[in-house]
Amino acid sequence: MSGMGIRFLMFFSCVLFLLACNSDYTPKPRGYFKIGMPDKRYQTFNQQGYPYTFQYPAYGVVVKDSTFFESRPENPYWINIDFPQFGGRIHISYKEVEPNNFDSLVNDAFTLSYKQHTYKASAIEPEPFVTPKGLSGVFFNLKGNTATASQFFITDSTRHFLRGALYFSATPNADSLQPVNDFLRRDLQQLINTLEWKK
């Protein structure tokens, strides 16, 4: 092949290379795995000796809380509802209302929702509620990459005080956890609306 032919071939190769690099590139958005959601079915938690009863999803597993920051829980009525398929857990703590502790119980619930999550949350929205059973409380919606997106407390203000918080055993990412948070938030509402005190 002559020198002219080699130059032409090199020129033609460079033109093809430049044209190939000139194509439109469209970056794809970050994707997350699709999570299959089970059917909504509920069962009743009504264990003997516990001062409360409520409905919880059939795909949840109730486990007695055996540790609280590496020590024993404050009372025997603390439980967790585990959701193995989501890596989620609802922590439920219970305390009796005594003559001088109601205000501190409410303050503690607000402190736990705000103090621990304010630096990560883009917003914290407290929503007061009254259940069909006449119990009152506050539901906290936390926005952003927080460890929990949903917390609540519910009380009759005279004898019983129950607090719940939904956590995941995953790095907090609001975008990837949003579908599961929305799905389980409905279960939290069912728990709240069906909660009754037994004594």
Residue, then its C-alpha position, 0 to 999 in steps of 0.5 A: m500500500s502506498g504512503m498516500g493510501i495509508r494516509f487516506l486510511m488513517f484520515f478516514s479512521c480518525v473521521l470515523f472515530l470523531l463521528a462515533c464520539n459525537s453521539d448523544y449521551t443520555p445519563k440514566p437516573r439512579g435506579y433501585f431494586k423493585i420491592g414486592m409488597p405483600d397483601k394487606r392482612y391483619q391479625t390481633f396482638n392480644q397476649q395475656g398480661y399485656p395492658y394493650t391490644f392492637q392489630y398488626p400485619a400478618y407479615g410482621v413478627v412480634v418479638k419481646d424486646s430483650t435489650f435496651f441499649e445493652s441493658r434490660p428494658e424498663n418494663p416487660y411490655w416493650i415489644n418489637i414488630d419485625f418485618p424480615q422481608f423489608g429489614g424493618r422493625i417497629h419498636i414499641s415501648y410502654k409506660e404507665v402514667e403516674p400522677n407526676n410523669f405525664d408531661s415528662l412522657v410527652n416531652d420525652a416523645f417529642t425530644l426523641s423525635y426531634k433531638q436525635h433526628t433534626y440534623k438529618a431531617s429536612a422536615i419534621e411534621p407532628e400531626p396530632f390525632v384522635t383514634p376511633k377509640g377516643l385515644s389521642g397522640v401525635f404522629f411524627n413524619l420525618k423527611g429526608n435521610t433519617a434513621t426513621a421516617s415515622q414515630f408516634f405516641i398514643t395515650d389516654s393521659t391518665r393511665h397508659f402511654l405507648r410510643g412507637a418508631l419504625y426503623f430499618s437496618a439499612t443506610p438511611n436513603a429517603d428515595s430507596l426507602q420511600p415505597v416501603n415507608d409509605f407501605l408500612r405507614r398504613d400499618l402504623q395507622q392500623l395499629i394506632n386506630t385499633l389500639e385499646w387498653k385492657k385495664 
